[in-house]
Amino acid sequence: MAFHLLYSVSGLQLEAGLSKLMSGLSTGDLADLSPSQLDRVNELQRWTIKEEKALTESLAAHQETVADSSMVELAHLATELTRSPDSATRCPDSVSHRVDSELAGKEERLELIPRKADELRLRTLQDVVNILGPTQAAHFLIAAAELHLRVHEWGKKKDGLGNGIDRPDNDVSESGPKTGPGPSPP
């Protein structure tokens, strides 16, 4: 997302400051990205894509372990125990212990992958900021914060509207609920 944001903001700032740039004046913002900076951003983007692909492949491979032979065997044993009338004598606790043991390792690895993805996002953001000059970095971080806040705000607004809260046609007044658009019933 850092790359899309960088390219979007630099494009918008380039359009806004085109007349200054045509006159040879520097804008100091993301419209002033140098060829060297663009090369470094492109190199970082290629590296990040490679790392994202490795994480995706790691997640896919790990998800497949949920259907490995040990898990299938445990699922079958657990099903048999629930069906069998003499399940109390067949050690359901031992199966439960085996399931817990088998899942523990899978859970640890599953938790590690999103953590690595978060680390990659943070490193990418830091590397983008390091490529930019101080003023450019400030413009980039302001745009990132603004985007984050607006998307969060829009999500909250949508959630409120999606469940009937804050809808004008669901207003409840002293005379009772509205039945639709228009004035409240007398």
C-alpha positions in Angstrom: 0.0 0.0 0.0 2.9 2.3 0.7 3.9 2.3 -3.0 0.3 3.0 -4.2 0.0 5.8 -1.8 3.4 7.3 -2.8 2.6 7.2 -6.5 -0.9 8.5 -6.0 0.2 11.4 -3.8 3.2 12.3 -6.0 0.9 12.2 -9.1 -1.7 14.5 -7.4 1.0 16.9 -6.2 2.7 16.8 -9.7 -0.6 17.8 -11.3 -1.2 20.6 -8.7 2.3 22.0 -9.0 2.8 21.5 -12.8 3.0 25.2 -13.5 5.8 25.6 -10.9 7.7 22.7 -12.2 7.3 23.9 -15.8 8.9 27.2 -14.7 11.8 25.3 -13.2 10.8 25.9 -9.6 11.0 23.2 -7.0 7.8 22.3 -5.1 9.7 20.4 -2.3 6.9 17.8 -2.1 6.4 14.4 -3.7 6.1 15.9 -7.1 9.9 16.5 -6.8 10.9 12.9 -6.7 14.3 12.6 -8.4 15.2 9.8 -10.9 17.5 8.3 -8.2 14.6 8.3 -5.7 12.3 6.7 -8.2 14.9 4.0 -9.0 15.3 3.3 -5.3 11.5 3.1 -4.8 11.2 0.7 -7.8 13.9 -1.5 -6.4 12.3 -1.5 -3.0 8.9 -2.3 -4.6 10.4 -5.3 -6.4 12.1 -6.6 -3.2 8.8 -6.1 -1.3 6.8 -8.0 -3.9 9.3 -10.9 -3.6 9.0 -10.9 0.2 5.2 -10.7 0.0 5.2 -13.7 -2.4 7.3 -15.7 0.0 5.0 -14.9 2.9 1.9 -15.9 0.8 3.5 -19.2 -0.2 4.5 -19.9 3.4 0.9 -19.2 4.5 -0.5 -21.5 1.8 1.9 -24.3 2.6 1.0 -24.0 6.3 -2.7 -24.0 5.6 -2.2 -27.3 3.8 -0.8 -28.8 7.0 -4.3 -28.6 8.5 -5.3 -31.4 6.2 -2.1 -33.5 6.7 -2.4 -37.2 7.7 -2.1 -36.6 11.4 -4.9 -34.1 11.4 -7.1 -36.3 9.3 -6.5 -39.2 11.6 -7.3 -37.2 14.7 -10.5 -35.9 13.1 -11.5 -39.4 12.3 -10.7 -40.6 15.9 -12.7 -37.7 17.4 -15.7 -38.5 15.2 -15.5 -42.2 16.1 -15.4 -41.3 19.8 -18.6 -39.2 19.5 -20.4 -42.0 17.6 -19.3 -44.9 19.8 -21.4 -45.8 22.8 -18.3 -47.0 24.7 -16.4 -43.8 24.0 -15.9 -43.2 27.7 -13.7 -46.3 27.8 -11.7 -45.4 24.7 -9.7 -42.5 26.3 -11.3 -39.3 24.7 -8.9 -37.3 26.9 -5.9 -38.9 25.1 -7.4 -37.8 21.7 -8.1 -34.4 23.1 -4.5 -34.1 24.3 -3.2 -35.2 20.9 -5.4 -32.7 19.1 -4.2 -29.9 21.5 -0.6 -30.9 21.0 -0.9 -31.1 17.2 -2.7 -27.8 17.0 -0.2 -26.0 19.2 2.6 -26.2 16.7 0.3 -25.2 13.8 -1.0 -22.2 15.8 2.5 -20.9 16.6 3.4 -21.0 12.9 0.1 -19.4 11.9 0.7 -16.6 14.3 4.2 -16.1 13.0 3.2 -15.4 9.4 1.0 -12.3 10.1 3.7 -11.0 12.5 6.2 -11.3 9.6 3.8 -9.5 7.3 3.4 -6.7 9.8 7.2 -6.4 10.1 7.4 -6.3 6.3 4.9 -3.5 6.1 6.7 -1.5 8.8 10.1 -2.0 7.1 8.7 -1.0 3.7 7.2 2.2 5.2 10.5 3.0 7.0 12.5 2.3 3.8 10.2 4.6 1.7 10.5 7.4 4.3 14.3 6.9 4.2 14.4 7.3 0.4 12.5 10.6 0.6 13.8 13.9 1.7 12.5 15.4 5.0 9.8 17.5 3.4 8.8 14.7 1.1 8.6 12.3 4.0 6.4 14.7 5.9 4.0 15.0 2.9 4.0 11.2 2.6 3.4 10.5 6.3 0.6 13.2 6.4 -1.1 11.6 3.4 -0.8 8.1 5.0 -2.3 9.4 8.3 -5.0 11.2 6.5 -5.9 8.2 4.4 -5.9 5.9 7.5 -8.1 8.3 9.5 -10.6 8.9 6.6 -10.9 5.1 5.8 -11.5 4.5 9.5 -14.0 7.3 9.7 -15.9 6.0 6.6 -15.9 2.5 8.0 -17.4 3.7 11.3 -20.0 5.7 9.4 -20.8 2.7 7.2 -21.1 0.4 10.2 -23.4 2.8 11.9 -25.6 3.1 8.7 -25.4 -0.6 8.1 -27.1 -1.5 11.3 -29.8 1.1 11.4 -28.0 3.6 13.6 -28.0 7.3 12.6 -30.4 6.8 9.7 -32.7 9.7 9.1 -35.6 7.4 8.3 -35.1 5.5 11.6 -35.3 8.6 13.8 -37.3 8.2 16.9 -38.9 11.3 18.2 -41.3 12.0 21.0 -44.2 11.1 18.8 -42.8 7.7 17.8 -40.7 6.3 15.1 -40.8 7.6 11.6 -42.2 5.2 9.0 -40.3 6.6 6.1 -39.2 9.8 4.5 -41.3 12.8 5.2 -42.8 14.4 8.2 -43.4 12.5 11.4 -47.0 11.4 12.0 -49.0 13.8 14.3 
